[in-house]
Every structure is written in C-alpha cells, then in structure tokens.
Amino acid sequence: MKFYIETYGCTANFGNSQDMVEALQEMGHISSALDEADAVIVNTCAVTEKTERKILRRLSLLQGKRLVVAGCLSTALPESIHLINCRERLGLLSRSAARKVADLFDHSSSTKPFGAPECALHAPQVALAARRDLCGIVNVAAGCNGGCSYCIVRRARGKLVSRDPDEVVEAVQKLVGSGIAEVQLTAQDTAAYGLDRGTSLPELIDKVTDVPGRFMVRVGMMNPDTARPVLMELMQAFRSPKVYRFLHMPVQSGSNRILESMGRRYTAEDFLGIVDAFREKFQDLSIITDVIVGFPGETEEDFRQTLELIRSLQPDKVNVTRFSRRPGTRASKLYDMPDRIKKDRSRELTRLWLEIAGTRNRRYVGQVLDALVTECGRVATMKARSANYAGIVVSGAPDLGSFCKIRIREANPFYLEGILQL
C-alpha cells in the first residue's frame, strides 16, 4: 500500500504522524506523493475555529474512498466532519491506528488520483536520504490535567498519560542512531510529564541527554503551573550542553483577572518569576510565549496589562491568537466580543513583539555563533540553530547535521542571516 499523511496543528501532532509513518513502513507499506497514494491520512487539529474551517475545506477537496480522517478534530468534534466521505475516522495516530489503516486498504485499491495539493503539506519521511531536515519528534506524554476554560484539548486528548521513560529513551536512541541531530521532546504540556508516574521532566531530560551521540534537545511547551514545582531541577537539567537554552512558556494574558477567568493556575507575577529565574542562570535564553487576545470580558485595561507584561518580558517571539469559541468549553458560554476589537488588539500586540524581536536579534550582528545545521534552505542556503535556538539562514554549504561557526551579518524579527566562518 502507498500512503500519504498530511498533518495540521502542534508539534505533538507531527510526532504522532511521524510514529504512524514509521509503523506503516515497518509493515512494508510505502510513503508516497498525494496523487499516487492508496490511503490519504489527514491528521487534524481542533484548537481554533479558523483551523477547523481550514481543515474542513481541505477534507472536502480530498474526500473519497481513500481518505482517512484522524487526530483531534475526529475525537473532539466528530460531528464537524459527518458529511465528509471517508474510509475511517481515527483518534490519535499510533501503531494500533496504523494497523487499522493497513487493514482498510490493499494493493488492489483503485481510486481516482486527486490533483496537486492547494496548501502546505507535511509528509514525514524516515529515510534520511529523502530528508531535508534532521529534526525528530518524541512525544513524551499525551493529554492534559489542566482545566482551562477555553481549551478543547482535554476533550480531544483526555487526561495526562506519560510515556514510560525507558520508551522515550529508546525512541531517542533510535532517532540519534538514524542520524537525527535535533530531538524535540513534546506533549500538550511537557512540564507535566511524570505527574501520573511519580517521575518528572527534569529526570527525563537527564536520561535523554545521557544517550550517546552528538545531538541537541529542544524541550517543548511548558505551562507555568506545572513548571514551577520543578523549577530548580529544570534549570539544572537545562545546564546540559545538549539542551537548547530555549523556553516556550505561554502566559496567555498579563491580567490576573483574565487568567483566573481562563482557568489558568498561576498569576502574571508567577510567570515572570519563572522567566527571571531562568534568565539568571542562562543569560542567552530565548523565550517564546503565547497570548490570547479578546478573551470574553477582557477590558482595555486588561489588554494594557498584557502589553506591559510583554514589554517587561522582552520575548523573542509571541504567538498571538484571537479568542475562538470551542464547543463544550466553559468560555463558549461567555459573551464573545466583536471581531474588530480582537483584530485591533492582535495587530497592536504583534507590532510590539516584532519591534522587540527585531531589537533582540540585531544584537547578534557581527558575532560568531556556534550552531547546528538542521535543515536545507532555499537557493544555496542551509538553516541552523544556535545554542539558544535562534534560527539562522546560512550562506555557503555546511553539511546537514554539522556543528559549525557562523558569522551573523543581518537580522530581522524572525531569523538571523550569516556566513560560514572557516
């Protein structure tokens, strides 16, 4: 069977698709282009209404006997895809799901090929010869124990289930052994890892960084309330030279009143305290945070508090999301403010963080940074990551997977540009 996987959403979703590819290939099936595939598997996301609409449009184009709909949309909002003509709807992509897909199709399947895709597609490839990147994803947990009033993830993924640490280490060993140079540890809330097993994320990081080989580890998104109890241990684990000095921690709002309404289990001061502690230990730390603008009840003063927090934080990037009602959540029952207000606030916050990010990146111009080459770029360039995960577009021909020195010549809010330093 020839199969094709298209993935939407978070890093965890891409990790699920990566696992599905590996499982299907171990069964003897072949990853292929869309127009050659016997099975077209779409791994969906349900995090916002905008994403849901985009995926439903895509599914309507792909519908047919070879389509399999999987992922969060099929589990959290199955009614949204009830009109889509497809073979099967699956939950999370896994080895058991791979077997189910394989059983649905055989080599005698005859389906009319579809045309070229109309949006960006992501079909993971295991064979390194076919890769344009050396980044591998390891899902360390699924589900969440949080109670955020706006979030549908709990409905899609269930309660926290942490993966056995030995399984995680084995997965990392397999990736590193295959030539992967960057291992991304991910979950719905990475810092919550182990709460259901009597272990912790710092302990897991220590085990992962003990794996022999030359590679880097990117620790995925951590919520403040689950990171705070293990803060000291986390900072110790981040001392490993194999761990990027990179912190992805969502704040969502600078207003404690809104944070409480969101069901977030921390204050703005708690969040800043964690960041300050990390920065005291790692002065070159890169920080990404997430903010929801236009949450029900957010006043102009609440939004101003968010702007002030971002000015104080000085992040390298902010993922700005306009509040989106999700069916079945507590926040969906609250008054939803007009879209024009959300858009105005989104634009203002985006302008602010772009200004901050541009200033922060310009400080690297003229410096020589140690970096890992992780991806092929466009037109005779490669993409690399510095020790603090700053993205660098490199001119020249450094080898994929190599550690090198790069002299930074230009900078913008999104990435750095440099040349190989011989």
JOUR-V103647 format. One record per pair of residues at least 6 apart in sequence whose ideal C-beta (glycine too) atoms are under 6 Angstrom apart, sorted by sequence separation. I is the first residue (numbers start at 0). J is the second residue. If there is no record, write none. Layout:
i:I j:J
i:I j:J
//
This chain:
i:6 j:12
i:44 j:50
i:45 j:51
i:124 j:130
i:193 j:199
i:252 j:258
i:278 j:284
i:376 j:382
i:397 j:403
i:6 j:13
i:89 j:96
i:277 j:284
i:324 j:331
i:409 j:416
i:174 j:182
i:192 j:200
i:374 j:382
i:383 j:391
i:407 j:415
i:408 j:416
i:143 j:152
i:207 j:216
i:372 j:381
i:408 j:417
i:6 j:16
i:20 j:30
i:143 j:153
i:190 j:200
i:383 j:393
i:407 j:417
i:43 j:54
i:171 j:182
i:192 j:203
i:255 j:266
i:324 j:335
i:372 j:383
i:373 j:384
i:406 j:417
i:4 j:16
i:68 j:80
i:251 j:263
i:255 j:267
i:380 j:392
i:381 j:393
i:393 j:405
i:405 j:417
i:406 j:418
i:370 j:383
i:371 j:384
i:142 j:156
i:253 j:267
i:370 j:384
i:380 j:394
i:391 j:405
i:406 j:420
i:73 j:88
i:141 j:156
i:142 j:157
i:144 j:159
i:370 j:385
i:74 j:90
i:87 j:103
i:142 j:158
i:143 j:159
i:376 j:392
i:381 j:397
i:404 j:420
i:68 j:85
i:86 j:103
i:142 j:159
i:368 j:385
i:369 j:386
i:142 j:160
i:66 j:85
i:67 j:86
i:141 j:160
i:67 j:87
i:68 j:88
i:69 j:89
i:250 j:270
i:321 j:341
i:2 j:23
i:62 j:83
i:140 j:161
i:370 j:391
i:39 j:61
i:62 j:84
i:392 j:414
i:397 j:419
i:69 j:92
i:139 j:162
i:395 j:418
i:321 j:345
i:390 j:414
i:391 j:415
i:392 j:416
i:393 j:417
i:394 j:418
i:395 j:419
i:58 j:83
i:216 j:241
i:372 j:397
i:2 j:28
i:16 j:42
i:39 j:65
i:45 j:71
i:215 j:241
i:216 j:242
i:217 j:243
i:288 j:314
i:319 j:345
i:389 j:415
i:391 j:417
i:38 j:65
i:39 j:66
i:40 j:67
i:41 j:68
i:42 j:69
i:43 j:70
i:44 j:71
i:45 j:72
i:220 j:247
i:221 j:248
i:290 j:317
i:372 j:399
i:0 j:28
i:1 j:29
i:3 j:31
i:42 j:70
i:43 j:71
i:139 j:167
i:201 j:229
i:215 j:243
i:286 j:314
i:293 j:321
i:294 j:322
i:40 j:69
i:43 j:72
i:286 j:315
i:287 j:316
i:288 j:317
i:289 j:318
i:290 j:319
i:291 j:320
i:292 j:321
i:293 j:322
i:319 j:348
i:372 j:401
i:1 j:31
i:3 j:33
i:12 j:42
i:45 j:75
i:137 j:167
i:189 j:219
i:199 j:229
i:285 j:315
i:319 j:349
i:45 j:76
i:156 j:187
i:161 j:192
i:190 j:221
i:201 j:232
i:205 j:236
i:208 j:239
i:246 j:277
i:291 j:322
i:371 j:402
i:159 j:191
i:161 j:193
i:182 j:214
i:189 j:221
i:190 j:222
i:201 j:233
i:204 j:236
i:3 j:36
i:67 j:100
i:137 j:170
i:208 j:241
i:1 j:35
i:2 j:36
i:137 j:171
i:161 j:195
i:180 j:214
i:181 j:215
i:182 j:216
i:183 j:217
i:184 j:218
i:185 j:219
i:188 j:222
i:191 j:225
i:1 j:36
i:152 j:187
i:161 j:196
i:184 j:219
i:190 j:225
i:201 j:236
i:317 j:352
i:369 j:404
i:370 j:405
i:1 j:37
i:2 j:38
i:3 j:39
i:4 j:40
i:5 j:41
i:6 j:42
i:7 j:43
i:8 j:44
i:159 j:195
i:171 j:207
i:190 j:226
i:260 j:296
i:0 j:37
i:7 j:44
i:175 j:212
i:188 j:225
i:244 j:281
i:257 j:294
i:367 j:404
i:368 j:405
i:168 j:206
i:172 j:210
i:246 j:284
i:250 j:288
i:295 j:333
i:135 j:174
i:164 j:203
i:171 j:210
i:175 j:214
i:244 j:283
i:249 j:288
i:295 j:334
i:367 j:406
i:224 j:264
i:244 j:284
i:245 j:285
i:246 j:286
i:247 j:287
i:249 j:289
i:251 j:291
i:257 j:297
i:224 j:265
i:267 j:308
i:315 j:356
i:366 j:407
i:164 j:206
i:223 j:265
i:302 j:344
i:309 j:351
i:313 j:355
i:293 j:336
i:364 j:407
i:135 j:179
i:143 j:187
i:257 j:301
i:315 j:359
i:363 j:407
i:65 j:110
i:139 j:184
i:143 j:188
i:64 j:110
i:133 j:179
i:140 j:186
i:223 j:269
i:234 j:280
i:364 j:410
i:7 j:54
i:133 j:180
i:134 j:181
i:135 j:182
i:136 j:183
i:137 j:184
i:138 j:185
i:139 j:186
i:223 j:270
i:254 j:301
i:363 j:410
i:293 j:341
i:136 j:185
i:292 j:341
i:361 j:410
i:42 j:92
i:223 j:273
i:254 j:304
i:360 j:410
i:127 j:178
i:253 j:304
i:293 j:344
i:140 j:192
i:253 j:305
i:292 j:344
i:363 j:415
i:139 j:192
i:252 j:305
i:292 j:345
i:367 j:420
i:253 j:308
i:357 j:412
i:356 j:412
i:353 j:412
i:38 j:100
i:38 j:104
i:37 j:104
i:37 j:108
i:22 j:94
i:19 j:92
i:23 j:97
i:22 j:97
i:26 j:101
i:15 j:91
i:16 j:92
i:75 j:151
i:15 j:92
i:19 j:97
i:34 j:112
i:75 j:154
i:75 j:155
i:74 j:155
i:33 j:116
i:71 j:155
i:24 j:125
i:285 j:387
i:20 j:123
i:285 j:388
i:0 j:104
i:21 j:125
i:283 j:387
i:20 j:125
i:17 j:123
i:45 j:151
i:16 j:123
i:45 j:155
i:148 j:261
i:147 j:261
i:148 j:262
i:5 j:120
i:6 j:121
i:147 j:262
i:146 j:262
i:4 j:122
i:3 j:122
i:17 j:136
i:14 j:136
i:13 j:136
i:14 j:138
i:11 j:138
i:244 j:386
i:244 j:387
i:245 j:388
i:243 j:388
i:215 j:371
i:14 j:185
i:11 j:185
i:151 j:325
i:10 j:185
i:149 j:328
i:148 j:329
i:149 j:330
i:148 j:330
i:180 j:371
i:181 j:373
i:10 j:219
i:180 j:400
i:134 j:373
i:133 j:373
i:132 j:373
i:132 j:374
i:131 j:375
i:133 j:399
i:133 j:400
i:48 j:323
i:47 j:323
//
